[in-house]
Amino acid sequence: MKQLLLFLVLSTVLFFSCDKMQEGKPSDNNFKISCKTLFKPKGIVKLFEVIAGNQKLIDSIKLDGLIDTFSFVGRQDIGGFYVLETARGQECLFALDTQKLTITIDGSLEMPVFTASSTKINDYYYKIEKLKSNFNVLVDSMNQSYIIAQNMGDKALVQQLELSIDTLTGALYYALKRDFYANPISVVSIHTANIMGYESEPALNDSLSTVLAPFADKSLYIKNFVDSIEKLRQLKVGNIAPKFQQATNDGRKLGPEDFKGKVVLLDFWASWCVPCRRANPEVVKVYKKYKDKGFAILSISLDEDGGRWKEAIKADGLSWDHVSDLKGWDNEVAKLYNVQEIPAAFLLDRQGKIIAFGFHADELDKLLKEILQ
């Protein structure tokens, strides 16, 4: 957020029927955002809708420095996440729902602070964000300790940290799942499902998709989610894996169709991903055990820095084929396979059909033993 000496009050009213949403009947609803500032700002105030991490400009108002109140009006059928950018650049993120929402921004501090009045959807959203933030702080600290312990060769500490991270991840998942089922279906539910890694919850996916599908043409945020669920259905065990071709680290083009006759692991990772690097020694061990028995690996990197990608391949001893378009999370193959978190893996049989996905590195040996021996 950019610094701004501004006190801003947003009164947001969005008329929306939860009953109609449950019935799958989109309603025509209007919203109004009324704003009052501590002084009379000059410049352009913008309203954005947040869709898939990007901000889409919805409306803007040019202020002439002569007024201290202004408003936005528009239509919203289901609710969503919005950002209001003030005349001097300060940003406020909030969720629109059925209740009146007041957001107060105090820009008098070095780091501007805003608080939102209590509404069910925002209370849910901010609770989820606090859980995620606290988790990230703890895991970032543990990851740093893990890297140091690994470099020092302290195996006991490495194992202890691995257990702690896994335990903490499990606790976060439990808390998110508990809150998800305690709250009505909403855009925040989608946000929570994304954090949880919704691909591992088929029942959750189906219920969300069924309820939200009638609104897909009203919200790109919802459409993207419903489309993701449809991709998951195409990635079921027994289906032919989607085809692709991507550049290797030595300049060739490669895809799963180039490994016909072999059992192939599609391994999604990145040099900056600590859990990925942590899993690599186990994958290396399994690869050496089965590579002469018809097993191959094609790793797809979500790196952006080609140098770091190649350095990590060498450092971890990953002596199999690697591809990447160096677009990070926008990697085309990752989007094709609906990868929301890494590491992620898909195991394909000799005909290119999906055998398994969503498994961990320590489960790979058992899967291959059943298939190749």
C-alpha positions in Angstrom: 0.0 0.0 0.0 1.2 3.5 -0.8 1.3 6.2 1.9 -1.6 8.7 2.0 -2.8 11.1 4.6 -6.4 10.2 4.1 -9.3 9.2 6.3 -11.8 7.3 4.2 -15.2 6.0 5.0 -16.9 3.5 2.6 -20.5 2.6 3.0 -21.3 -0.3 0.8 -24.8 -1.7 0.3 -25.2 -4.7 -2.0 -28.7 -6.2 -2.2 -28.2 -9.9 -2.8 -30.5 -12.9 -2.0 -28.8 -15.9 -0.5 -32.0 -17.9 -1.1 -31.9 -17.1 -4.8 -28.3 -18.1 -5.0 -29.0 -21.4 -3.4 -31.8 -21.9 -5.9 -29.4 -21.2 -8.8 -31.3 -18.1 -9.9 -29.1 -15.0 -10.4 -30.7 -11.8 -9.3 -30.3 -8.2 -10.6 -28.7 -6.3 -7.8 -27.3 -2.8 -7.5 -24.6 -1.6 -5.1 -23.5 1.8 -4.0 -20.2 2.8 -2.4 -20.4 6.1 -0.6 -17.2 7.7 0.4 -16.3 10.6 2.7 -12.7 11.9 3.2 -11.2 13.9 6.0 -10.2 16.7 3.5 -11.0 17.4 -0.1 -8.6 15.3 -2.2 -7.7 16.0 -5.8 -7.0 13.3 -8.4 -8.6 10.0 -9.6 -10.2 7.4 -7.4 -10.6 4.0 -8.9 -12.6 0.9 -8.2 -11.3 -2.5 -9.3 -12.7 -6.0 -9.2 -10.1 -8.6 -8.2 -10.2 -11.6 -10.6 -7.6 -14.4 -10.4 -5.1 -12.2 -8.7 -5.5 -9.4 -11.3 -7.4 -6.1 -10.9 -10.0 -5.2 -13.5 -11.0 -1.5 -13.5 -14.7 -1.1 -12.9 -15.1 2.6 -12.5 -13.3 5.8 -11.7 -14.0 9.3 -10.4 -12.0 12.4 -11.1 -12.0 14.7 -8.0 -11.3 18.4 -8.3 -10.3 19.1 -4.7 -13.6 20.9 -4.0 -15.6 18.0 -2.4 -15.1 15.5 0.4 -17.9 13.1 -0.5 -18.4 10.9 -3.6 -19.8 7.5 -4.5 -19.7 4.6 -6.9 -22.8 2.7 -8.2 -23.0 -0.5 -10.2 -24.4 -4.0 -10.5 -23.3 -7.1 -8.7 -25.1 -10.4 -8.9 -23.2 -12.6 -6.5 -20.5 -10.7 -4.6 -16.8 -10.5 -5.1 -13.5 -9.0 -4.0 -12.8 -5.3 -4.8 -10.0 -2.8 -4.4 -10.6 0.9 -4.0 -7.6 3.0 -4.9 -7.7 6.5 -3.5 -6.7 9.7 -5.3 -3.1 9.4 -4.0 -2.7 5.7 -4.5 -3.6 4.0 -1.2 -5.4 0.7 -1.7 -8.2 -1.0 0.3 -9.2 -4.6 -0.4 -12.7 -5.8 0.7 -15.5 -8.2 -0.2 -18.9 -7.1 -1.2 -21.8 -9.0 0.2 -25.4 -8.6 1.3 -24.8 -6.4 4.3 -23.8 -2.7 4.7 -20.0 -2.5 4.9 -18.0 0.5 6.3 -14.3 0.6 5.8 -12.2 3.2 7.5 -8.7 4.0 6.3 -6.2 6.0 8.4 -3.3 7.1 6.3 -1.7 9.2 9.0 0.7 6.4 9.9 3.8 5.4 8.1 2.0 2.2 7.0 -1.7 3.0 6.4 -4.2 0.9 8.3 -7.8 0.2 7.4 -10.5 -1.6 9.4 -13.8 -3.0 8.1 -17.1 -3.1 10.0 -18.3 -6.6 11.0 -20.1 -8.4 8.3 -20.4 -12.2 7.9 -18.4 -12.4 4.7 -15.7 -10.0 5.7 -15.3 -11.6 9.2 -14.9 -14.9 7.4 -12.5 -13.5 4.9 -10.3 -11.7 7.4 -10.2 -14.8 9.7 -9.0 -16.9 6.8 -6.4 -14.3 5.9 -5.1 -14.1 9.5 -4.8 -17.9 9.6 -2.9 -17.9 6.3 -0.7 -15.0 7.4 0.2 -16.6 10.7 0.9 -19.9 9.0 3.2 -18.3 6.4 5.2 -16.5 9.1 5.9 -19.7 10.9 6.6 -21.8 7.9 8.9 -19.2 6.3 10.9 -19.3 9.6 11.0 -23.1 9.6 12.0 -23.2 5.9 15.0 -20.9 6.6 16.0 -23.2 9.5 15.5 -26.2 7.2 17.9 -24.9 4.5 20.5 -24.1 7.1 20.2 -27.5 8.7 20.4 -29.2 5.3 23.5 -27.3 4.4 25.1 -28.3 7.7 24.2 -31.9 7.2 22.2 -32.0 10.5 19.8 -34.9 9.6 18.1 -35.0 13.0 17.1 -31.3 12.8 16.0 -31.7 9.2 13.7 -34.5 10.2 12.4 -32.6 13.2 11.6 -29.5 11.0 10.0 -31.7 8.3 7.6 -33.1 11.0 6.9 -29.7 12.4 6.1 -28.2 8.9 3.8 -31.2 8.1 2.0 -30.9 11.5 1.5 -27.2 11.0 0.2 -27.7 7.4 -2.2 -30.3 8.7 -3.5 -27.9 11.4 -4.0 -25.1 8.9 -6.0 -27.5 6.6 -8.2 -28.6 9.4 -8.9 -25.0 10.5 -9.7 -24.0 6.9 -12.0 -27.0 6.3 -13.8 -26.4 9.6 -14.5 -22.8 8.7 -15.4 -23.6 5.1 -18.3 -25.9 6.2 -19.4 -23.5 8.9 -20.0 -20.7 6.4 -22.4 -20.3 3.5 -21.3 -20.7 -0.1 -19.7 -17.4 -1.3 -16.8 -15.9 -3.1 -14.8 -16.3 0.1 -15.6 -20.0 0.0 -13.8 -20.2 -3.3 -10.9 -18.3 -1.8 -10.7 -20.8 1.0 -11.0 -23.7 -1.3 -8.1 -22.4 -3.3 -5.9 -22.2 -0.2 -7.0 -25.7 0.9 -5.9 -27.1 -2.5 -9.5 -27.9 -3.6 -8.3 -30.6 -6.1 -8.0 -33.0 -3.1 -11.7 -32.5 -2.1 -13.9 -34.0 -4.9 -17.1 -33.7 -2.8 -16.3 -30.1 -2.0 -15.6 -29.4 -5.6 -18.9 -30.8 -6.8 -21.0 -29.0 -4.3 -19.3 -25.6 -5.0 -19.4 -26.1 -8.8 -23.1 -27.1 -8.8 -24.2 -24.0 -6.7 -22.0 -21.5 -8.5 -22.3 -22.7 -12.1 -25.5 -20.6 -12.8 -23.4 -17.5 -11.9 -20.4 -18.2 -14.1 -21.6 -15.8 -16.8 -22.0 -13.0 -14.1 -18.5 -13.2 -12.5 -15.2 -14.1 -14.1 -13.9 -15.0 -10.7 -16.6 -17.7 -10.4 -16.2 -18.7 -14.1 -12.5 -19.3 -13.5 -13.2 -21.6 -10.6 -16.0 -23.5 -12.3 -13.6 -24.0 -15.3 -10.9 -25.3 -13.0 -13.3 -27.9 -11.6 -14.1 -29.0 -15.1 -10.4 -29.3 -15.8 -10.1 -31.5 -12.7 -12.8 -33.8 -14.1 -10.8 -34.2 -17.3 -7.7 -35.1 -15.2 -9.4 -38.2 -13.6 -7.6 -41.5 -13.2 -8.1 -43.5 -16.4 -8.2 -40.5 -18.7 -5.5 -39.8 -21.3 -3.2 -37.1 -19.9 -3.4 -33.7 -21.8 -0.7 -33.4 -24.4 1.8 -30.6 -24.5 5.2 -29.6 -25.8 7.6 -27.3 -23.9 11.3 -26.3 -24.1 13.8 -28.3 -22.3 16.8 -26.9 -20.3 19.0 -27.8 -23.3 16.9 -26.3 -26.0 14.7 -29.2 -27.3 10.9 -29.6 -27.3 9.5 -32.3 -25.2 6.1 -33.6 -24.0 4.5 -36.8 -22.4 3.8 -38.2 -25.9 7.6 -38.6 -26.4 7.7 -41.3 -23.6 5.3 -43.8 -25.1 5.9 -47.3 -23.8 7.2 -46.0 -20.4 5.6 -45.2 -17.1 6.1 -41.4 -16.8 6.0 -39.1 -13.7 5.0 -35.5 -14.5 6.7 -33.6 -11.7 5.8 -29.9 -11.1 8.3 -28.1 -9.1 10.6 -24.9 -8.9 14.0 -24.1 -7.7 12.6 -21.7 -5.1 10.1 -24.2 -3.7 11.5 -25.6 -0.4 9.1 -28.5 -0.2 10.0 -29.5 -3.7 13.7 -29.4 -3.0 13.1 -31.3 0.2 11.3 -34.1 -1.8 14.0 -34.3 -4.5 16.3 -36.7 -2.8 13.5 -39.3 -2.5 12.5 -38.8 -6.1 16.2 -39.3 -7.2 16.4 -42.5 -5.2 13.2 -43.9 -6.8 14.3 -42.8 -10.3 17.6 -44.7 -9.9 15.7 -47.8 -8.7 13.2 -47.9 -11.6 14.8 -46.1 -14.6 15.9 -49.3 -16.2 12.5 -50.9 -15.8 10.6 -48.6 -18.0 10.2 -45.5 -15.7 10.9 -41.9 -16.8 10.4 -38.5 -15.3 9.5 -35.2 -17.0 9.8 -32.3 -14.6 7.9 -29.1 -15.3 9.5 -26.1 -13.6 7.5 -23.0 -12.4 10.7 -21.0 -12.4 11.2 -17.6 -14.0 14.9 -17.5 -13.7 16.6 -19.9 -16.1 19.9 -19.8 -14.4 18.5 -20.7 -11.0 16.4 -23.5 -12.6 19.5 -25.1 -14.2 21.6 -24.6 -11.0 18.9 -26.4 -8.9 18.8 -29.3 -11.4 22.5 -29.8 -11.1 22.7 -29.2 -7.4 20.0 -31.8 -6.6 21.3 -34.3 -9.1 18.1 -34.5 -11.2 19.4 -36.5 -14.1 16.1 -36.7 -16.1 14.3 -34.5 -18.6 13.2 -31.0 -17.7 11.0 -28.4 -19.3 9.8 -24.9 -18.6 8.5 -21.8 -20.3 10.0 -19.7 -17.4 6.6 -18.0 -16.7 6.4 -18.9 -13.1 2.8 -19.6 -12.0 1.7 -18.7 -15.5 3.4 -21.8 -16.9 1.2 -23.1 -19.7 1.5 -26.8 -18.7 0.8 -26.0 -15.0 -2.4 -24.2 -16.1 -3.3 -27.1 -18.4 -3.0 -29.5 -15.5 -4.7 -27.1 -13.1 -1.7 -27.0 -10.8 -2.5 -24.8 -7.8 0.4 -25.7 -5.5 3.8 -27.4 -5.8 5.2 -30.0 -5.6 2.5 -31.7 -7.7 2.7 -35.0 -9.6 0.8 -37.0 -12.1 1.8 -40.6 -12.9 1.0 -41.9 -16.4 0.9 -45.5 -17.7 2.6 -46.8 -20.8 -0.4 -45.6 -22.9 -0.4 -42.1 -21.5 -3.3 -42.6 -19.2 -3.4 -41.1 -15.7 -2.7 -43.7 -13.0 -2.5 -41.4 -10.0 -2.0 -37.8 -8.9 -1.8 -35.8 -5.7 0.6 -38.3 -4.1 3.8 -37.4 -2.2 7.3 -38.4 -3.1 7.5 -41.0 -0.4 4.5 -42.8 -1.9 6.0 -43.0 -5.4 8.1 -46.1 -4.7 5.0 -48.1 -3.6 3.1 -47.1 -6.7 5.9 -48.0 -9.1 6.5 -51.3 -7.3 2.9 -52.4 -8.0 3.2 -51.3 -11.7 6.7 -52.3 -12.7 7.4 -55.4 -10.7 
